[in-house]
């Protein structure tokens, strides 16, 4: 039986556009960090820990940026009806795996900054491991031609990879009304970003699975 494909709707471009907008600030911040690390300008305090071994952070920024931008278009039902969806998927999987692995490497081997806490350290390990596991489960599911499970696990992996975008919005009210968050507050605000994303992902998955499928 061919994989059922949903019909295109009038709002088909709204979700990719929203996800691209969510990616904008983290992607620009990442590009700015790469420029600083590869230039001769004096290092800012947050970048000093990367100077001895910049390769992991540069790879992380590049692959997670591509993962978030390219992944946004996978939520377009119109694009999902074309071969581009599978081609993009073959790029997204290694990008997502590299993003998770380099994120874990950075957590384990780069020195923490003053606003990092043990809580944030633990959250990063959990999120990185969960993202890695989600993508691997998605790969296993597609190898079994279980398209629904594949889609669900890819959505979960993408939600975790998009954490930095949502964390902009969890931090913004605190910065505006309270000030710079301390280590514990920062960890909770970052955790809130990941939690919001995974809750939205589970809602999307349930909604998607409950929709009638062609040929069912």
Secondary structure, DSSP 8 states (H G I E B T S, - for coil): ---------TTHHHHHHHHHHHHHHHHHHHHHHHHHHHSSS---GGGGGGGGG-HHHHHHHHHHHHHHHHHHHTT-HHHHTSTHHHHHHHHHHHHHHHHHHHHHHHHHHS---TT--HHHHHHHHHHHHHHHHHHHHHHHHHHTT-HHHHHHHHHHHHHHHTHHHHHHHHHHHHHHHT-S--HHHHHHHHHHHHHHHHHHHHHHHHHHHHS--TT-
